[in-house]
Amino acid sequence: MDNESTPTELVDQEILERVKAELDLLDKELVDIEGNRLKPSQCYHFGVSPLHVLFNTNCPDSLKEKVQAILSKYIPSDESRTQP
């Protein structure tokens, strides 16, 4: 068995699992969208290659803020990566 994962890859995978776990918890809080009760995950897409979130146009701002707060706990913003 060949296991050549670097520590960075392991940390990245661990962070990804934590983000997914928090998003799964958030999914239990249904949101009202255009008169329908939906799971939060039905109005955004979380992708990992590259890491990104796409929100549907009808996604409530409060949900966008919650998702962004979860991501910002684990993943540095682009601004912080580009500062000297």
Summary of the structure (lengths in Angstrom):
residues: 84
radius of gyration: 15.3
end to end distance: 40.7
largest distance: 52.4
contacts: 173
relative contact order: 0.14
helix: 51%
strand: 19%
